[in-house]
Structure formats: structure tokens, C-alpha cells
């Protein structure tokens, strides 16, 4: 089940990546343990995971990767102490190097066969965003551990890709950035056309939309999940900076201009909804990639990073309008984003079958 040899690829077998708002069986998380990811301020981080699990567990299974039995016991105790409903929480002894499950976890795809739905997993190569933060071997192995646990097929495209660098509308359109996918630290041997072909072959998409640069402070080289996200098959929310002097102003304007010229897979114009940006968040003199676009859509709820900023309420209200049937929940992310990511970066959805 390797490279693009025609019939063996998921798209040829009828698989596609569902949109994040389609029904989930579960959310996958990896419990945070790498103190170096939040240097000097790790202490508040596990509590953020508790809040995520508390919000998600009433709506879907929450699968949590832990490094060993001692970690499992500590996490279980912590969640129970916080009165989290444990009936929907499962801990798995799958060791990780770090907690960014969106990027190292499998991308799940589904297909309909003989009236039933089948789940499979895509195992991209993971190299910690272009070789930035060794070691990453345990993270790269995560999909190979999850697929047998679920008893599902695992496809291996043989290219470097992180889940945070792509977003789909579930109907054939994928949104990504040139800054990330065309970066020479990912797949220097591949052309843009070859990368597009892999996305088509493995995710079942047929229409690929490219934005340009990511936000300032984003160490992933421009992940889409800090910039622009599908919220329904024809609507994209995107962040815009209102301060012309801000380093994000021009790049976000440029991306917004591109979006307004773009269409969906059927040639229909995209509806573009604007989210504000919070005021710049700094820690230790470093600008952090704080963005309201890094929300996570789950069954019944949307988890949104908030930053003790006046624009928090604007972002929450805007997202509540585009998700009328879900409860939009703001969770404080000022400490979390010191790790250079937020709620979308640490979650991975498993579609319902």
C-alpha cells in the first residue's frame, strides 16, 4: 500500500477525508509531557488538556495517548479530580515525543462499501516541521500504533505532511499554504504538481486552493489552521489584522484577496467570513502565533482559543453565528500558545462510521 500505483491509493478505492464538522467517533489527544515545548512555563499546561477533555467527553470518545502506566494513572486521577465524565475517556499506552496530535497523528479517511462505512488511516511522514525539534521518532510512529488498535487499514504516502497544514470541506476541496507545503524542509524532491497529486490520491480531493504566507511567530512555516478554515462546504473563516503597522497585516490581506477569488470544487464562489486577530501575544520577548482560527470542531461543541483580549468576544460571536447548532466554548490559551500552537494543533478527529 505505498506510492501512487493507481488502484492501490485511497482515492481510487473510494476513500475521502471527511470535513471536521462531520460526525466524529472520537477525538485523539496526546497528553503533554515535554517541558521544553513550554520552556519555563509548563506548569499550567496539563490543566488546559483537562478543560479540553471536560468540554469534549460529553459529546464523543476522547482517546488520550500517554507514555507509560505511571502517566496513565496520573492523568486518570487528574481528570477524575476535575469531575470529568470518564465514561467516554480512554487512555492508550502509545509513547510520544510531544503533544501535537494534529501533526503527528493519522489523518482518517472513510468510504462507503455495500451500505456500510469503512475507516482507514493515512500515515504521513512526520519530521517535526522540517527537522526543527528532535527527537520525533516516537511521534512519527503514532499512526502505526493507532491503526492496529482500531483494526483499520493504514496507507503510507511516503511524503512529509502535518495535519495542521491542510483543511478540507469534505466535498473535494482542500485548502493549504505555499509557505508550508512547498518549503524545502518538507519534500524538496517533489514539485507542486506532485504534492497536489499525493493530496488527491490519499485524501480524495480534486480541487486544491493555495494561500501564501502564515502568521508571524508560527514555527510550522505557515500552517493553514492559524489562517483560514472551512466551516461549511462553501464558507471559509479567515483572520484579518486591522492594524496596518502589524507584521501580519499585509500577509493576511494578501491571503484574504486570494480567498475572495477562489471557488469550491463546483466553481461556486466561497463565502468568506472574517475573524479578528488578538493583540500580539509575547512571551520572553518572542511573538507567539495567537490566532482565533486555531479552533477545533467536535460533535456539539467548538473549542476556541481565547487570549484575555477584547477581540475574544468578537471571535466567539462570529464563530457561534457560523456554527448555530454547536456550543462555541472559549478556553484560555495564553499559556498554551507559548508552545506555538492551540486547540486545533493538539486534536485529531476520528470520523464516525
Buried (B, 14 or more C-beta within 10 A) or exposed (E): BEEBEEEEBBBEBEBBBBBBBBEBBBBBBBBBBBEEBBEEBBEEBBBBBBBBBBBBBBBBBBBBBBBEEEBBEBBBEBBEEEEBEBEBBEBBEBBBBBBBBBBBBBBBBBBEEEEEEBBBBBBBBBBBBBEEBEEBEBBBBBBBBBBEEBEBBBBBBEBBBBBBBBBBBBBBBBBBBBBBBBBEEBBEEBEEEEBBBBBBBBBBBBBBBBBBBBBBBBBBBBBBBBBBBBBBBBBBBBBBBEEEEBBBBEBBEEBBEBBEEBEBBEEEEBBBBEBBBBBBBEBEEEBBBBBBBBBBBBBBBBBBBBBEBEBBEBBBEBBBEBBEEBEBBBBBBBBBBBBBBBBBBBBBBBBBB
